[in-house]
Amino acid sequence: MKVIIVYDSVSPSKVTMKVAQAIWEGVKAKGLDADCIYCKDLEKAKVKNYDCVIAGAPTMAFRPSRCMLSFLTGSTLQS
């Protein structure tokens, strides 16, 4: 199984990035092929090549961050 972890992190402490990287390390430790990608760098990846997508973002006014919302609605997905 090939897994992609897409995250956005907007705070100076980069908490969401740290959580995404911890998940990535756990997935890889289980022997799965995994990539961890910042949402703004996602255009470099082909999401359709993955079997599982894990998305994480901080909430901004009770909604996902702008970058993650763009990813979730498909506006940054590459075919």
Secondary structure, 3 states (H helix, E strand, C coil): CEEEEEECCCCCCCHHHHHHHHHHHHHHHCCCEEEEEEHHHHHHCCHHHCCEEEEECCEECCEECHHHHHHHCCCCCCC
